Amino acid sequence: MSWRATGQRRIPATAKMEGNFLESKLPAQAFATLETFHQAAQCNLDESFSAWIQGLQAQNGITLGWIKSIEIEPQPHIHAALIAAAPLDCVHAAILWRVMVASRHSKAAEVYPYRRGLCGLGYVLKRLGSDAEDIQFSDNIASFAAGIGESLFRTSSAERRQRRRIKAQLEQGSI
């Protein structure tokens, strides 16, 4: 269940601080809680999430970045912030997850436009520093960050193309 459904929102101070920092740097466009309603291994959750992201990119015609955390209790679920140059079709995103993973469960996906100031990224990071921490960032997340320069590390031609594509999308977007 998401925090919206339970009314619970316990976010440690460190997660709030990190979430606020990331919110100031990244164009977060959606907040998602994705459930399976059955026991799923983490590798299966990761594969489903990757396929979902690919479907969203195809539907919206843009490159996405993301920050996600996987929680196993009370049942496997994912909290994610989706990063993009323009708003996303949240209704389609929820439907796509349900079709792919839990077609018989209307509450399997909650996807909302990201609202700044509500600590959505902090909620994704709420297990930061705990033994149960499983927070992951997309490989391209730095390309979305405001004020981040070129990498000090070597990049491949594919990575450079993706950076140029994201930069062009950000310049064309309403951000």
Backbone hydrogen bonds in HBPLUS format (Angstrom, degrees):
<---DONOR---> <-ACCEPTOR-->    atom                        ^
c    i                          cat <-CA-CA->   ^        H-A-AA   ^      H-
h    n   atom  resd res      DA  || num        DHA   H-A  angle D-A-AA Bond
n    s   type  num  typ     dist DA aas  dist angle  dist       angle   num
A0005-ALA N   A0002-SER O   3.09 MM   3  5.38 126.5  2.39 102.7 115.0     1
A0006-THR N   A0002-SER O   3.17 MM   4  6.51 155.1  2.24 151.3 158.4     2
A0007-GLY N   A0003-TRP O   2.80 MM   4  5.38 138.5  1.97 136.8 146.1     3
A0016-LYS N   A0012-PRO O   2.98 MM   4  6.34 155.9  2.04 154.5 162.2     4
A0017-MET N   A0013-ALA O   2.93 MM   4  6.15 162.5  1.96 151.8 156.1     5
A0018-GLU N   A0014-THR O   2.94 MM   4  6.17 170.8  1.94 155.1 157.2     6
A0019-GLY N   A0015-ALA O   2.77 MM   4  5.79 158.5  1.82 145.3 152.6     7
A0020-ASN N   A0016-LYS O   2.84 MM   4  6.00 159.8  1.88 150.6 155.6     8
A0021-PHE N   A0017-MET O   3.01 MM   4  6.26 154.9  2.08 146.7 153.7     9
A0022-LEU N   A0018-GLU O   2.93 MM   4  6.21 169.6  1.94 156.3 158.2    10
A0023-GLU N   A0019-GLY O   2.85 MM   4  5.98 154.9  1.91 147.8 155.6    11
A0024-SER N   A0020-ASN O   3.08 MM   4  6.26 140.5  2.24 139.0 148.0    12
A0024-SER N   A0021-PHE O   3.09 MM   3  5.25 127.7  2.37  98.4 111.9    13
A0025-LYS N   A0022-LEU O   3.05 MM   3  5.12 139.7  2.22  99.3 111.0    14
A0026-LEU N   A0022-LEU O   2.84 MM   4  5.85 148.6  1.94 160.7 167.7    15
A0146-ALA N   A0025-LYS O   2.92 MM 121  5.14 161.9  1.96 141.2 146.2    16
A0028-ALA N   A0026-LEU O   3.03 MM   2  5.70 131.3  2.27 104.3  90.5    17
A0084-ALA N   A0027-PRO O   3.22 MM  57  6.05 163.7  2.25 158.6 153.6    18
A0029-GLN N   A0082-LEU O   2.76 MM  53  5.75 174.0  1.77 167.4 169.1    19
A0114-TYR N   A0029-GLN O   3.00 MM  85  4.96 165.5  2.03 103.1 105.4    20
A0082-LEU N   A0030-ALA O   2.85 MM  52  5.08 165.0  1.87 143.3 148.4    21
A0031-PHE N   A0112-TYR O   2.88 MM  81  5.40 155.4  1.94 153.2 161.3    22
A0112-TYR N   A0031-PHE O   2.94 MM  81  5.40 164.4  1.96 156.2 160.0    23
A0032-ALA N   A0080-ALA O   2.79 MM  48  5.11 163.0  1.82 155.7 159.1    24
A0080-ALA N   A0032-ALA O   2.86 MM  48  5.11 155.5  1.92 148.0 151.6    25
A0033-THR N   A0110-GLU O   2.87 MM  77  5.22 151.1  1.95 146.5 156.0    26
A0110-GLU N   A0033-THR O   2.93 MM  77  5.22 159.3  1.97 150.5 157.1    27
A0034-LEU N   A0078-ILE O   2.83 MM  44  5.04 160.6  1.87 147.2 153.9    28
A0078-ILE N   A0034-LEU O   2.80 MM  44  5.04 156.3  1.85 145.5 153.7    29
A0035-GLU N   A0108-ALA O   2.69 MM  73  4.81 166.7  1.71 157.5 158.6    30
A0044-ASN N   A0041-ALA O   2.96 MM   3  5.26 125.1  2.26 104.6 118.8    31
A0045-LEU N   A0041-ALA O   3.05 MM   4  6.47 153.2  2.13 151.8 160.1    32
A0046-ASP N   A0042-GLN O   2.85 MM   4  6.12 163.0  1.88 156.6 160.9    33
A0047-GLU N   A0043-CYS O   2.98 MM   4  6.14 157.7  2.03 141.4 147.4    34
A0048-SER N   A0044-ASN O   2.91 MM   4  6.08 162.0  1.95 148.2 153.2    35
A0049-PHE N   A0045-LEU O   2.86 MM   4  6.03 160.1  1.90 151.1 157.0    36
A0050-SER N   A0046-ASP O   2.91 MM   4  6.13 160.7  1.95 149.5 154.6    37
A0051-ALA N   A0047-GLU O   3.00 MM   4  6.22 161.9  2.03 150.1 154.7    38
A0052-TRP N   A0048-SER O   2.90 MM   4  6.08 150.0  1.99 144.5 153.5    39
A0053-ILE N   A0049-PHE O   2.87 MM   4  6.16 158.6  1.92 154.1 159.2    40
A0054-GLN N   A0050-SER O   3.01 MM   4  6.26 160.6  2.05 148.7 153.8    41
A0055-GLY N   A0051-ALA O   2.99 MM   4  6.23 154.3  2.06 144.1 150.9    42
A0056-LEU N   A0052-TRP O   2.90 MM   4  6.21 153.4  1.97 149.9 157.5    43
A0057-GLN N   A0053-ILE O   2.89 MM   4  6.14 158.5  1.94 153.4 159.1    44
A0058-ALA N   A0054-GLN O   3.04 MM   4  6.25 158.5  2.09 146.0 151.6    45
A0059-GLN N   A0055-GLY O   2.92 MM   4  6.12 161.1  1.96 147.6 153.0    46
A0060-ASN N   A0056-LEU O   2.87 MM   4  5.92 167.1  1.89 153.0 156.5    47
A0061-GLY N   A0057-GLN O   2.76 MM   4  5.47 128.5  2.02 138.1 150.0    48
A0065-GLY N   A0083-ILE O   2.82 MM  18  4.69 161.4  1.85 141.7 145.7    49
A0083-ILE N   A0065-GLY O   2.78 MM  18  4.69 174.6  1.78 132.9 133.2    50
A0138-SER N   A0066-TRP O   2.92 MM  72  5.30 155.0  1.99 158.2 155.0    51
A0067-ILE N   A0081-ALA O   3.02 MM  14  5.31 148.8  2.12 147.2 155.6    52
A0081-ALA N   A0067-ILE O   2.85 MM  14  5.31 157.1  1.90 154.2 161.9    53
A0068-LYS N   A0136-GLN O   2.89 MM  68  5.34 164.4  1.92 153.6 158.9    54
A0136-GLN N   A0068-LYS O   2.78 MM  68  5.34 164.7  1.80 158.8 163.8    55
A0069-SER N   A0079-HIS O   2.87 MM  10  5.40 151.3  1.95 155.5 163.6    56
A0079-HIS N   A0069-SER O   2.98 MM  10  5.40 160.1  2.02 154.2 160.8    57
A0070-ILE N   A0134-ASP O   3.23 MM  64  5.82 150.4  2.32 149.3 156.3    58
A0071-GLU N   A0077-HIS O   2.86 MM   6  5.46 170.4  1.87 163.8 167.1    59
A0077-HIS N   A0071-GLU O   2.87 MM   6  5.46 151.9  1.95 160.7 167.5    60
A0093-ALA N   A0089-ASP O   3.03 MM   4  6.28 153.5  2.10 145.6 154.0    61
A0094-ALA N   A0090-CYS O   3.01 MM   4  6.25 158.5  2.06 150.2 153.8    62
A0095-ILE N   A0091-VAL O   3.05 MM   4  6.31 165.4  2.07 152.4 156.6    63
A0096-LEU N   A0092-HIS O   2.81 MM   4  5.96 162.9  1.84 155.3 160.0    64
A0097-TRP N   A0093-ALA O   3.18 MM   4  6.43 160.6  2.22 147.1 150.9    65
A0098-ARG N   A0094-ALA O   3.10 MM   4  6.38 166.9  2.11 152.3 155.9    66
A0099-VAL N   A0095-ILE O   2.88 MM   4  6.12 162.8  1.91 158.2 162.8    67
A0100-MET N   A0096-LEU O   2.97 MM   4  6.11 157.0  2.03 148.7 155.0    68
A0101-VAL N   A0097-TRP O   2.81 MM   4  5.82 158.5  1.86 158.5 163.5    69
A0102-ALA N   A0098-ARG O   3.07 MM   4  4.72 123.5  2.40 110.7 126.4    70
A0105-HIS N   A0102-ALA O   3.06 MM   3  5.62 168.0  2.08 123.0 126.2    71
A0108-ALA N   A0105-HIS O   3.20 MM   3  5.42 161.1  2.24 116.3 116.0    72
A0123-TYR N   A0119-CYS O   2.92 MM   4  6.24 142.4  2.06 142.5 152.7    73
A0124-VAL N   A0120-GLY O   3.09 MM   4  6.46 151.4  2.17 144.8 151.9    74
A0125-LEU N   A0121-LEU O   3.01 MM   4  6.24 147.1  2.12 142.3 151.4    75
A0126-LYS N   A0123-TYR O   3.25 MM   3  4.95 166.9  2.27 102.5 105.2    76
A0128-LEU N   A0125-LEU O   2.81 MM   3  5.38 157.4  1.86 134.9 135.4    77
A0130-SER N   A0127-ARG O   2.98 MM   3  5.45 164.1  2.00 138.2 138.0    78
A0133-GLU N   A0130-SER O   3.20 MM   3  5.28 159.1  2.25 109.6 110.6    79
A0141-ILE N   A0138-SER O   3.26 MM   3  5.46 168.5  2.27 116.8 116.8    80
A0143-SER N   A0140-ASN O   2.98 MM   3  5.58 143.3  2.12 117.6 127.7    81
A0144-PHE N   A0141-ILE O   3.09 MM   3  5.62 155.7  2.15 114.5 121.4    82
A0145-ALA N   A0142-ALA O   3.22 MM   3  5.20 147.7  2.33  99.9 109.0    83
A0160-ARG N   A0156-SER O   3.01 MM   4  6.32 158.9  2.05 151.0 156.9    84
A0161-ARG N   A0157-SER O   2.92 MM   4  6.12 155.3  1.98 145.8 152.5    85
A0162-GLN N   A0158-ALA O   2.97 MM   4  6.20 158.7  2.01 146.6 152.4    86
A0163-ARG N   A0159-GLU O   2.96 MM   4  6.22 157.2  2.02 147.7 153.8    87
A0164-ARG N   A0160-ARG O   2.98 MM   4  6.25 158.9  2.03 148.3 153.7    88
A0165-ARG N   A0161-ARG O   2.89 MM   4  6.13 157.0  1.94 150.3 157.1    89
A0166-ILE N   A0162-GLN O   2.92 MM   4  6.14 161.7  1.95 153.5 157.7    90
A0167-LYS N   A0163-ARG O   2.88 MM   4  6.05 161.7  1.92 149.1 154.8    91
A0168-ALA N   A0164-ARG O   2.94 MM   4  6.15 158.6  1.99 148.1 153.5    92
A0169-GLN N   A0165-ARG O   2.97 MM   4  6.22 154.5  2.03 144.9 152.2    93
A0170-LEU N   A0166-ILE O   2.84 MM   4  6.09 156.6  1.90 153.6 159.9    94
A0171-GLU N   A0167-LYS O   2.96 MM   4  6.19 153.9  2.02 146.9 154.0    95
A0172-GLN N   A0168-ALA O   2.97 MM   4  6.17 147.8  2.08 144.8 153.3    96
A0173-GLY N   A0169-GLN O   2.82 MM   4  5.87 140.8  1.97 143.7 154.7    97
